[in-house]
Amino acid sequence: MTLTSLGYIGIQSSHANDWTEFATRILGMQKVDNAASQRAFRMDDRKQRLIISKDNNEGLAFMGWEVASSDDLEQLAHRLENAGVAVTLEGGALAGQRHVARLISFQDPEGNQIEVFCDPEVATDPFQPGRPISGFKTGAMGMGHAVLHAVNVDLMLPFYRDLLGFKVSDYGTRPYKLYFFHLNGRHHSFAMVGSGRQGMHHFMVELCSLDDVGQGYDVVLQQQELLAYTMGRHSNDHITSFYSNSPSGFFVEYGWGGLVIDPDTWEPHETFDGPSYWGHDRLYLPEDSETRIHLREMALDAARRGLRAPDPTGCPWLDSIVAGR
C-alpha cells in the first residue's frame, strides 16, 4: 500500500489563460486539454500531470499520489477508514477525467484534498514541449515535489508519516518547523512548512539539463514580476533552481540536478545550514525584511564555511564515492 510518487497536481484558478501561458512558455509543458472547465498539461508520457480547474477560488485543488496496484489502493483505503478518515471511492467519471483506472479521495487534517490512484494511462503520442527543452526528470520519481503551508505541523506530521507512509528525509525547527519526505529516489516528493498558513507553498519540476533551467531563467527575467527567488542551490537536495510567481500566487520551483537517494538506507536528520548554499534571494519580500536578511546571511555563512554539494558525474557509483558514502 506504499505510495510511490507524486502523480499529478490540480490547481483551481480564475486565471486559466494565464496558466496556459505560464505552463507552456515558462515551464515548457504541453497543453493537452482546453475544455471550458479545465486546462491540462503533459510533462512526459503520462496523459496529464498538471490540471487547472476554472474556479473563482485560487490555489491547490488536489494532490494525486500513485500506488502500484489496485490491492494497494484498497489496503490504504481500509487503513485510513480504520483511523477514522472519511474516504471516498471515486466513480468512473472522475477516474476518466484523471486518466487513471481507480482512485480514492480524502482530506488531510488541515483540509487539503488528496487523491490516491493506480494504473495511470500512458499517451501513445510523444511529448511535445511548449518551448524547446530536453525534458522533465519524472519516471519512477514522479512529477516532482509539492510543498504545503501548515498551521500545525505537529498535527500534520503523524498523518503523512505514520498513516500515509511518507519517510522523513530531513527536517529543521528554526525559525519554523520544516519537514521533507521521500517516497522514492527523489530527495523529497513532499514537504510541509509551519508558516501558520494553509494551502500550496510551491511545487517543483526538475529538468534534464541545467541549460533548460538557465534558459527558463532568461525567459522569466523578461517579465521580472514573475521572479520570486533568484537562482540558487539548496543545501539539502542540492538542486539548482529558481522560483517563479505562478498565476495563482504561490511559487513554482524550476530546477536541475536534484540529489538522488537510496530510500532503503537513507537516515533522517536535522539540518542547521540554512536552505541554500548560495542564491535563492527572496525577491518577493521587502529588501529590509528580517526574514530575507536572515536567509541571505545564512547563505553567506555557508560560503564562509566553504559548504558545497558534490558535483554529480552521472555515474551513481562514482558520485557515492565522492560523497563519502
C-alpha positions as CSV (number, residue, x, y, z in Angstrom):
1,M,0.0,0.0,0.0
2,T,3.1,2.2,-0.1
3,L,2.7,5.5,-2.1
4,T,5.3,5.5,-4.9
5,S,5.3,9.1,-6.3
6,L,3.6,12.4,-6.9
7,G,1.4,11.6,-10.0
8,Y,-0.3,14.9,-10.6
9,I,-1.4,18.3,-9.1
10,G,-4.7,20.1,-9.5
11,I,-5.0,23.8,-9.2
12,Q,-8.2,25.8,-9.0
13,S,-7.9,29.3,-10.6
14,S,-9.8,32.1,-12.2
15,H,-6.7,32.7,-14.4
16,A,-6.9,29.8,-16.8
17,N,-5.5,31.7,-19.7
18,D,-2.5,33.0,-17.7
19,W,-1.8,29.4,-16.5
20,T,-1.8,28.2,-20.1
21,E,0.8,30.9,-21.0
22,F,2.8,30.1,-17.8
23,A,2.8,26.3,-18.1
24,T,3.8,26.3,-21.8
25,R,6.0,29.3,-22.4
26,I,7.7,29.4,-19.0
27,L,7.7,25.8,-17.7
28,G,7.8,24.1,-21.1
29,M,4.8,21.8,-20.6
30,Q,2.5,20.6,-23.3
31,K,-1.2,21.8,-23.3
32,V,-3.4,18.8,-24.0
33,D,-6.9,20.0,-22.8
34,N,-8.5,23.3,-23.4
35,A,-12.1,22.5,-22.2
36,A,-14.5,25.1,-20.9
37,S,-14.0,23.9,-17.3
38,Q,-10.3,22.9,-17.2
39,R,-6.8,23.0,-18.8
40,A,-4.5,20.1,-18.6
41,F,-0.7,19.8,-19.3
42,R,1.7,17.0,-20.0
43,M,5.3,16.7,-18.9
44,D,6.2,13.2,-20.2
45,D,4.3,10.1,-21.5
46,R,1.5,10.4,-18.9
47,K,-1.8,11.8,-20.2
48,Q,-1.5,14.7,-17.8
49,R,0.5,16.0,-14.9
50,L,-0.9,19.5,-14.2
51,I,-4.6,20.2,-14.2
52,I,-6.1,23.7,-13.9
53,S,-9.8,23.8,-13.0
54,K,-11.6,27.1,-13.7
55,D,-12.8,28.4,-10.3
56,N,-13.3,31.7,-8.5
57,N,-11.1,30.3,-5.7
58,E,-7.4,30.3,-6.1
59,G,-4.8,27.7,-5.1
60,L,-4.4,24.0,-4.5
61,A,-7.4,21.8,-5.6
62,F,-5.8,18.4,-5.0
63,M,-2.6,16.3,-5.0
64,G,-2.6,13.0,-6.8
65,W,-0.4,10.3,-5.3
66,E,0.3,7.0,-7.0
67,V,0.3,3.4,-5.7
68,A,1.4,0.3,-7.5
69,S,-1.8,-1.7,-7.7
70,S,-5.5,-1.8,-7.0
71,D,-4.8,-4.0,-4.0
72,D,-2.5,-1.3,-2.6
73,L,-5.3,1.2,-3.1
74,E,-7.8,-0.9,-1.2
75,Q,-5.4,-1.6,1.6
76,L,-4.7,2.2,2.0
77,A,-8.5,2.9,2.0
78,H,-9.1,0.4,4.8
79,R,-6.2,1.8,6.8
80,L,-7.5,5.3,6.5
81,E,-11.0,4.3,7.4
82,N,-9.8,2.3,10.5
83,A,-8.0,5.5,11.6
84,G,-11.3,7.5,11.3
85,V,-10.5,9.2,8.0
86,A,-13.5,9.6,5.7
87,V,-12.6,8.0,2.3
88,T,-14.5,8.3,-1.0
89,L,-14.1,5.6,-3.7
90,E,-14.5,7.8,-6.7
91,G,-16.5,6.6,-9.7
92,G,-15.5,6.0,-13.2
93,A,-16.3,9.6,-14.3
94,L,-13.7,11.2,-12.2
95,A,-11.2,8.3,-12.9
96,G,-11.7,9.0,-16.5
97,Q,-11.0,12.8,-16.0
98,R,-7.8,11.9,-14.2
99,H,-6.9,9.2,-16.8
100,V,-6.4,6.5,-14.2
101,A,-8.1,3.2,-13.6
102,R,-9.2,3.7,-10.0
103,L,-8.8,6.4,-7.3
104,I,-9.9,7.3,-3.8
105,S,-10.1,10.8,-2.2
106,F,-9.9,12.2,1.3
107,Q,-8.6,15.2,3.2
108,D,-5.6,15.7,5.4
109,P,-6.0,17.2,9.0
110,E,-6.0,20.8,7.6
111,G,-8.4,20.2,4.8
112,N,-6.1,19.7,1.8
113,Q,-7.7,17.4,-0.8
114,I,-5.7,14.2,-1.5
115,E,-6.3,11.7,-4.3
116,V,-4.6,8.3,-4.5
117,F,-4.7,6.3,-7.7
118,C,-3.4,3.3,-9.6
119,D,-2.8,2.4,-13.2
120,P,-2.4,5.8,-14.9
121,E,-2.9,6.0,-18.7
122,V,0.1,6.4,-20.9
123,A,-0.1,8.6,-24.0
124,T,0.6,7.0,-27.4
125,D,2.0,10.2,-29.0
126,P,5.3,11.6,-27.9
127,F,5.6,14.6,-25.5
128,Q,5.8,17.9,-27.3
129,P,7.2,20.6,-25.0
130,G,5.7,24.1,-25.1
131,R,9.2,25.6,-25.7
132,P,12.5,23.8,-26.6
133,I,13.7,21.8,-23.6
134,S,15.4,18.5,-23.2
135,G,12.6,17.2,-21.0
136,F,11.5,16.7,-17.4
137,K,13.0,14.3,-14.9
138,T,10.0,12.2,-14.0
139,G,9.6,8.4,-14.4
140,A,9.7,6.4,-11.2
141,M,10.3,9.6,-9.2
142,G,7.1,11.2,-10.3
143,M,6.1,14.7,-11.3
144,G,8.4,16.5,-8.9
145,H,7.5,17.6,-5.4
146,A,4.8,19.6,-3.6
147,V,5.3,21.8,-0.5
148,L,2.3,22.8,1.7
149,H,1.9,25.5,4.2
150,A,0.8,24.1,7.6
151,V,-0.9,25.8,10.5
152,N,0.1,22.9,12.9
153,V,3.0,20.7,11.7
154,D,2.7,18.5,14.8
155,L,-0.9,17.6,13.7
156,M,0.1,17.0,10.0
157,L,3.3,15.0,10.7
158,P,1.7,11.8,12.0
159,F,-0.9,11.8,9.3
160,Y,1.6,11.9,6.4
161,R,4.4,10.0,8.1
162,D,2.6,7.3,10.1
163,L,-0.7,6.9,8.3
164,L,0.3,7.5,4.6
165,G,3.8,6.2,4.9
166,F,5.9,9.2,3.8
167,K,9.5,8.8,5.0
168,V,11.3,11.8,6.6
169,S,14.4,12.9,4.6
170,D,15.4,15.7,6.9
171,Y,13.9,18.5,9.0
172,G,14.5,21.8,10.6
173,T,13.0,23.5,13.6
174,R,14.2,27.2,13.3
175,P,12.8,29.7,12.6
176,Y,9.8,27.4,12.0
177,K,9.3,23.7,11.6
178,L,10.0,22.3,8.2
179,Y,9.8,18.6,7.2
180,F,10.9,17.0,3.9
181,F,9.6,13.5,3.0
182,H,10.6,10.9,0.3
183,L,8.8,8.0,-1.4
184,N,11.5,7.0,-3.9
185,G,14.9,8.2,-5.0
186,R,14.0,11.8,-5.2
187,H,15.2,13.5,-2.0
188,H,11.7,14.8,-1.3
189,S,8.4,14.4,-3.0
190,F,6.6,16.3,-0.3
191,A,7.3,18.8,2.3
192,M,5.4,21.0,4.8
193,V,6.4,24.3,6.3
194,G,5.0,25.5,9.6
195,S,4.1,29.0,8.4
196,G,0.8,29.2,10.3
197,R,-1.0,29.4,6.9
198,Q,-2.8,26.8,4.7
199,G,-2.5,25.8,1.1
200,M,0.2,25.4,-1.5
201,H,3.7,27.0,-0.9
202,H,5.2,25.7,-4.1
203,F,5.5,22.7,-6.4
204,M,8.8,21.8,-8.2
205,V,9.5,20.4,-11.6
206,E,13.0,19.1,-12.4
207,L,14.6,19.4,-15.8
208,C,17.0,17.1,-17.5
209,S,19.5,19.9,-18.4
210,L,20.9,22.8,-16.5
211,D,20.6,24.8,-19.7
212,D,16.8,24.2,-19.7
213,V,16.7,26.0,-16.3
214,G,19.1,28.8,-17.3
215,Q,17.1,29.5,-20.5
216,G,13.9,29.4,-18.4
217,Y,15.5,31.9,-16.1
218,D,16.2,34.2,-19.0
219,V,12.6,34.0,-20.1
220,V,11.4,34.9,-16.6
221,L,13.8,37.8,-16.4
222,Q,12.0,39.4,-19.4
223,Q,9.0,39.7,-17.0
224,Q,10.7,40.3,-13.7
225,E,7.4,40.4,-11.8
226,L,7.4,36.6,-12.3
227,L,10.7,36.1,-10.4
228,A,10.2,35.2,-6.8
229,Y,13.6,33.7,-5.8
230,T,16.8,34.2,-7.7
231,M,18.8,31.3,-9.0
232,G,20.4,29.3,-6.2
233,R,21.3,25.8,-4.9
234,H,19.6,24.1,-2.0
235,S,21.6,22.6,0.8
236,N,19.5,19.5,1.4
237,D,18.5,18.2,-2.0
238,H,21.4,20.0,-3.9
239,I,19.1,21.2,-6.7
240,T,20.0,24.3,-8.7
241,S,16.8,26.2,-9.2
242,F,14.9,29.5,-9.3
243,Y,11.3,30.2,-8.2
244,S,8.7,32.0,-10.1
245,N,5.3,33.5,-9.1
246,S,2.5,31.4,-10.5
247,P,-0.8,32.9,-11.8
248,S,-2.4,31.7,-8.5
249,G,0.0,33.5,-6.2
250,F,2.1,30.5,-4.9
251,F,5.5,29.7,-6.2
252,V,6.8,27.2,-8.8
253,E,10.4,25.9,-8.4
254,Y,12.2,25.1,-11.7
255,G,15.4,23.1,-11.1
256,W,18.1,20.7,-12.2
257,G,20.5,18.3,-10.5
258,G,18.5,17.2,-7.5
259,L,20.0,14.6,-5.1
260,V,19.0,11.0,-5.8
261,I,19.0,9.0,-2.6
262,D,18.7,5.3,-1.7
263,P,15.3,5.3,0.1
264,D,16.1,2.0,1.8
265,T,19.2,3.2,3.6
266,W,18.7,7.0,3.9
267,E,18.7,8.2,7.5
268,P,16.6,11.2,8.5
269,H,18.4,14.0,10.2
270,E,18.1,17.6,11.4
271,T,19.6,20.3,9.2
272,F,21.2,23.5,10.5
273,D,22.9,25.1,7.5
274,G,20.0,27.1,6.1
275,P,18.0,26.3,3.0
276,S,20.6,27.3,0.3
277,Y,24.4,27.2,-0.2
278,W,24.0,30.3,-2.3
279,G,21.4,32.4,-4.1
280,H,17.6,32.0,-3.7
281,D,17.3,35.6,-2.6
282,R,13.6,36.1,-1.8
283,L,12.7,39.0,-4.1
284,Y,9.0,38.8,-3.1
285,L,10.0,40.1,0.3
286,P,10.9,43.7,1.0
287,E,14.6,44.5,0.9
288,D,14.7,45.2,4.6
289,S,12.6,42.2,5.6
290,E,14.1,40.5,8.7
291,T,13.4,37.1,7.1
292,R,15.1,38.0,3.8
293,I,18.1,39.4,5.6
294,H,18.4,36.4,7.9
295,L,18.2,33.9,5.0
296,R,20.7,35.9,3.0
297,E,23.1,35.8,6.0
298,M,22.7,32.1,6.3
299,A,23.8,31.6,2.7
300,L,26.8,33.9,3.2
301,D,27.7,31.9,6.3
302,A,27.6,28.7,4.2
303,A,30.0,30.4,1.8
304,R,32.4,31.4,4.6
305,R,32.5,27.9,5.8
306,G,33.1,26.5,2.3
307,L,29.9,24.4,2.2
308,R,29.1,23.0,-1.2
309,A,27.3,20.0,-2.8
310,P,29.2,17.2,-4.5
311,D,29.3,17.7,-8.3
312,P,27.3,14.9,-10.0
313,T,29.2,12.9,-12.6
314,G,26.2,11.0,-14.0
315,C,27.7,7.8,-12.5
316,P,25.9,6.8,-9.3
317,W,28.8,4.7,-8.1
318,L,31.4,7.4,-8.5
319,D,29.0,10.0,-7.1
320,S,28.6,7.9,-4.0
321,I,32.4,7.6,-3.6
322,V,32.8,11.4,-4.0
323,A,30.1,12.0,-1.4
324,G,31.9,9.7,1.0
325,R,29.1,7.1,1.2
